[in-house]
């Protein structure tokens, strides 16, 4: 197979009601298809998440509960359409790029289950996802000891990517693609991998990071800290479990 950065890359991002993927809801979503330096397709959604949007979340992405209710579509419809668009890209052989992919894909998976919709695996004939590139996971692996934040904004600065509007789903999705390509340009050993090989490597890299971070947290006085080693989908714990 061709190196992963040589074909279409499909940026994906969600802005949400919170930080727990099993509990939070979609507020905005974007899917951006990029071929070379050209944006070929942009899709964007505004959802009524069905619950109040906390003020701290609105302060980040700029969407209030009132606006989501007035202008957004039912979150069930949005989740279904986003999943359909992503799986169509995967079935055509594209790679999906998402910064901190395990959050966005797990939250989408939870929304699909919450509304009784077909899962990504149902839509893909059994595969949990198609090939995913997560610039956060790769950056942690290739520049493991770099100090400082690993937010999308911070990593854009490291790789010389201009992020036009942080926490706008479309801008974040496009920036994720640009960071992924910048990582490939700086790290030939990553660029040379096929999509499937890089997908598998990221699973191993994330698991290593999760174990190390869990050990760090326990050493800092949180003996019960648990960091999920699963990637690109976290383990969802049923409510009440």
SULMO-V614248 format. One record per residue. N is the residue number from 1. RES is the residue in one letter. SS is DSSP state (@ for helix, = for strand, . for the rest). BURIAL is I if it has 24 or more other C-alpha atoms within 12 Angstrom, else O. Layout:
n	res	ss	burial
N	RES	SS	BURIAL
N	RES	SS	BURIAL
This chain:
n	res	ss	burial
1	X	.	O
2	X	.	O
3	X	=	I
4	X	@	I
5	X	@	I
6	X	@	I
7	X	.	I
8	X	.	I
9	X	=	I
10	X	=	I
11	X	=	I
12	X	=	I
13	X	=	I
14	X	=	I
15	X	=	I
16	X	=	I
17	X	.	I
18	X	.	I
19	X	.	O
20	X	.	O
21	X	.	I
22	X	.	I
23	X	.	I
24	X	.	I
25	X	.	I
26	X	=	I
27	X	=	I
28	X	=	I
29	X	=	I
30	X	=	I
31	X	=	I
32	X	=	I
33	X	=	I
34	X	=	I
35	X	=	O
36	X	.	O
37	X	.	O
38	X	=	O
39	X	=	O
40	X	=	O
41	X	=	O
42	X	=	O
43	X	=	I
44	X	=	I
45	X	=	I
46	X	=	I
47	X	=	I
48	X	=	I
49	X	.	I
50	X	.	I
51	X	.	O
52	X	.	I
53	X	.	I
54	X	.	O
55	X	@	O
56	X	@	O
57	X	@	I
58	X	@	I
59	X	@	O
60	X	@	O
61	X	@	I
62	X	.	I
63	X	.	I
64	X	.	I
65	X	@	I
66	X	@	O
67	X	@	O
68	X	@	I
69	X	@	O
70	X	@	O
71	X	@	O
72	X	.	I
73	X	=	I
74	X	=	I
75	X	@	I
76	X	@	I
77	X	@	I
78	X	@	I
79	X	@	I
80	X	@	I
81	X	@	I
82	X	@	I
83	X	@	I
84	X	@	I
85	X	@	I
86	X	@	I
87	X	@	I
88	X	@	O
89	X	@	I
90	X	@	I
91	X	@	O
92	X	.	O
93	X	.	O
94	X	.	I
95	X	=	I
96	X	=	I
97	X	=	I
98	X	.	I
99	X	.	I
100	X	.	I
101	X	@	I
102	X	@	I
103	X	@	I
104	X	@	I
105	X	@	I
106	X	@	I
107	X	@	I
108	X	@	I
109	X	@	I
110	X	@	I
111	X	@	I
112	X	@	I
113	X	@	I
114	X	@	I
115	X	.	O
116	X	.	O
117	X	.	I
118	X	.	I
119	X	.	I
120	X	@	I
121	X	@	I
122	X	@	O
123	X	@	I
124	X	.	I
125	X	.	O
126	X	.	O
127	X	.	O
128	X	.	O
129	X	.	I
130	X	.	I
131	X	.	I
132	X	=	I
133	X	=	I
134	X	.	I
135	X	@	I
136	X	@	I
137	X	@	I
138	X	@	I
139	X	@	I
140	X	@	I
141	X	@	I
142	X	@	I
143	X	.	O
144	X	.	O
145	X	.	O
146	X	.	O
147	X	.	O
148	X	.	O
149	X	.	O
150	X	.	I
151	X	.	I
152	X	@	I
153	X	@	I
154	X	@	O
155	X	@	I
156	X	@	I
157	X	@	O
158	X	@	O
159	X	@	I
160	X	.	O
161	X	.	I
162	X	.	O
163	X	.	I
164	X	.	O
165	X	.	O
166	X	.	I
167	X	.	I
168	X	.	I
169	X	@	I
170	X	@	I
171	X	@	I
172	X	@	I
173	X	@	I
174	X	@	I
175	X	@	I
176	X	@	I
177	X	@	I
178	X	@	I
179	X	@	I
180	X	@	I
181	X	@	I
182	X	@	I
183	X	@	I
184	X	@	I
185	X	@	O
186	X	@	O
187	X	.	O
188	X	@	O
189	X	@	O
190	X	@	I
191	X	@	I
192	X	.	O
193	X	.	O
194	X	=	I
195	X	@	I
196	X	@	I
197	X	@	O
198	X	@	I
199	X	@	I
200	X	@	I
201	X	@	I
202	X	@	I
203	X	@	I
204	X	@	O
205	X	@	I
206	X	@	I
207	X	@	I
208	X	@	I
209	X	@	I
210	X	@	I
211	X	@	O
212	X	@	O
213	X	@	O
214	X	@	O
215	X	@	O
216	X	@	O
217	X	@	O
218	X	@	O
219	X	@	O
220	X	.	O
221	X	.	O
222	X	.	O
223	X	.	O
224	X	.	O
225	X	.	O
226	X	.	O
227	X	.	I
228	X	.	I
229	X	.	I
230	X	.	I
231	X	.	I
232	X	.	I
233	X	.	I
234	X	.	I
235	X	.	O
236	X	.	I
237	X	.	O
238	X	.	O
239	X	.	O
240	X	.	O
241	X	.	O
